[in-house]
């Protein structure tokens, strides 16, 4: 799978995905830091990449209908420390590939994952 890691996430997220056999590019390595949300999601769409972000604006299905994108993972966590965010992402890594992600929105919290998709 192809992923785009937002600038608000630790580089370790990209490394975890790469080590798991995925193609992960960061916003920073593609010099997209600071771009507006619609620009970022359009880049993800054109590259067929799943966006991984802490930005809860992407959880608005009216603005970003899941069926229009390769997938969106929003990490909605209490603490945005590098260690905590990495730990929460590590907990869902095994679900990638076994749960629907294409054309779906995953809202990941510490104790649950909500998945909205094209059929909702």
MARTI-363431 format. One record per residue (C-alpha): residue in three letters; y, z, x. Coordinates in Angstrom, 3 decimals, m for minus. Layout:
<"ALA", <Y, Z, X>>
...
END
This chain:
<"UNK", <0.000, 0.000, 0.000>>
<"UNK", <3.607, m0.534, 1.001>>
<"UNK", <6.087, 2.351, 0.942>>
<"UNK", <9.813, 2.840, 1.535>>
<"UNK", <10.722, 6.374, 2.624>>
<"UNK", <14.233, 7.404, 1.585>>
<"UNK", <16.698, 8.748, 4.140>>
<"UNK", <16.552, 12.226, 2.560>>
<"UNK", <12.916, 12.718, 3.615>>
<"UNK", <11.416, 13.770, 6.944>>
<"UNK", <9.942, 11.051, 9.167>>
<"UNK", <6.614, 12.891, 8.906>>
<"UNK", <6.177, 11.454, 5.381>>
<"UNK", <6.173, 7.951, 6.856>>
<"UNK", <3.801, 9.052, 9.604>>
<"UNK", <1.366, 10.598, 7.094>>
<"UNK", <1.258, 7.380, 5.084>>
<"UNK", <0.824, 5.232, 8.200>>
<"UNK", <m1.970, 7.473, 9.461>>
<"UNK", <m3.632, 7.084, 6.056>>
<"UNK", <m3.653, 3.284, 6.455>>
<"UNK", <m0.500, 2.385, 4.528>>
<"UNK", <2.540, 0.378, 5.587>>
<"UNK", <5.519, 2.758, 5.486>>
<"UNK", <9.084, 1.838, 6.405>>
<"UNK", <11.982, 4.264, 6.397>>
<"UNK", <15.431, 3.560, 5.034>>
<"UNK", <16.824, 4.486, 8.450>>
<"UNK", <14.675, 2.057, 10.444>>
<"UNK", <15.791, m0.744, 8.122>>
<"UNK", <19.449, 0.372, 8.419>>
<"UNK", <19.783, 0.983, 4.698>>
<"UNK", <21.151, 4.522, 4.925>>
<"UNK", <24.038, 5.147, 2.545>>
<"UNK", <23.326, 2.188, 0.249>>
<"UNK", <23.716, 2.735, m3.480>>
<"UNK", <20.592, 3.495, m5.524>>
<"UNK", <20.483, 0.083, m7.275>>
<"UNK", <20.593, m1.688, m3.895>>
<"UNK", <17.799, 0.481, m2.500>>
<"UNK", <15.525, m0.015, m5.502>>
<"UNK", <16.180, m3.779, m5.415>>
<"UNK", <15.107, m3.871, m1.747>>
<"UNK", <11.957, m1.947, m2.662>>
<"UNK", <11.298, m4.379, m5.486>>
<"UNK", <11.777, m7.458, m3.294>>
<"UNK", <9.455, m5.987, m0.621>>
<"UNK", <6.899, m4.722, m3.181>>
<"UNK", <7.287, m1.191, m1.807>>
<"UNK", <6.839, 2.149, m3.534>>
<"UNK", <9.967, 4.264, m3.120>>
<"UNK", <9.397, 7.869, m2.010>>
<"UNK", <12.499, 10.037, m2.457>>
<"UNK", <14.015, 13.413, m3.262>>
<"UNK", <16.717, 11.690, m5.345>>
<"UNK", <16.082, 12.734, m8.949>>
<"UNK", <18.280, 9.884, m10.228>>
<"UNK", <15.202, 7.683, m9.784>>
<"UNK", <13.306, 9.799, m12.336>>
<"UNK", <15.528, 8.420, m15.132>>
<"UNK", <13.214, 5.909, m16.813>>
<"UNK", <16.124, 4.362, m18.733>>
<"UNK", <17.871, 3.420, m15.495>>
<"UNK", <14.669, 2.729, m13.540>>
<"UNK", <11.886, 1.700, m15.960>>
<"UNK", <8.610, 2.191, m14.052>>
<"UNK", <7.119, m1.114, m15.214>>
<"UNK", <9.835, m3.016, m13.315>>
<"UNK", <8.956, m1.607, m9.878>>
<"UNK", <6.055, m1.291, m7.452>>
<"UNK", <6.223, 2.454, m7.971>>
<"UNK", <8.494, 5.438, m7.513>>
<"UNK", <7.544, 8.878, m6.219>>
<"UNK", <10.205, 11.539, m6.760>>
<"UNK", <9.582, 14.832, m4.981>>
<"UNK", <11.197, 17.467, m7.167>>
<"UNK", <10.807, 20.604, m5.094>>
<"UNK", <12.503, 23.993, m5.018>>
<"UNK", <13.064, 23.975, m1.272>>
<"UNK", <14.014, 20.805, 0.544>>
<"UNK", <13.137, 22.172, 3.964>>
<"UNK", <11.237, 19.752, 6.176>>
<"UNK", <8.178, 22.009, 6.248>>
<"UNK", <8.041, 22.502, 2.469>>
<"UNK", <8.628, 18.853, 1.551>>
<"UNK", <5.979, 17.747, 4.047>>
<"UNK", <3.495, 20.271, 2.664>>
<"UNK", <4.070, 19.145, m0.943>>
<"UNK", <3.675, 15.483, 0.014>>
<"UNK", <0.505, 16.251, 1.978>>
<"UNK", <m0.939, 17.771, m1.208>>
<"UNK", <m0.643, 14.450, m3.086>>
<"UNK", <m1.620, 12.099, m0.268>>
<"UNK", <m5.259, 11.986, m1.360>>
<"UNK", <m4.204, 10.894, m4.873>>
<"UNK", <m2.583, 7.718, m3.585>>
<"UNK", <m5.131, 5.025, m4.279>>
<"UNK", <m7.070, 7.037, m6.834>>
<"UNK", <m4.272, 7.409, m9.409>>
<"UNK", <m2.122, 4.580, m10.794>>
<"UNK", <1.033, 4.081, m8.751>>
<"UNK", <2.010, 0.436, m9.227>>
<"UNK", <4.531, 0.240, m12.074>>
<"UNK", <4.445, 4.037, m12.401>>
<"UNK", <6.794, 6.928, m11.757>>
<"UNK", <5.359, 10.070, m10.196>>
<"UNK", <7.448, 13.211, m10.471>>
<"UNK", <5.884, 15.587, m7.977>>
<"UNK", <6.519, 19.304, m8.217>>
<"UNK", <4.869, 22.152, m6.346>>
<"UNK", <2.361, 22.874, m9.105>>
<"UNK", <2.042, 19.587, m10.997>>
<"UNK", <2.523, 15.844, m11.032>>
<"UNK", <3.885, 13.994, m14.035>>
<"UNK", <3.013, 10.315, m14.161>>
<"UNK", <4.863, 7.852, m16.364>>
<"UNK", <3.799, 4.253, m16.474>>
<"UNK", <4.103, 0.863, m18.008>>
<"UNK", <1.964, 1.970, m20.946>>
<"UNK", <4.223, 4.913, m21.875>>
END
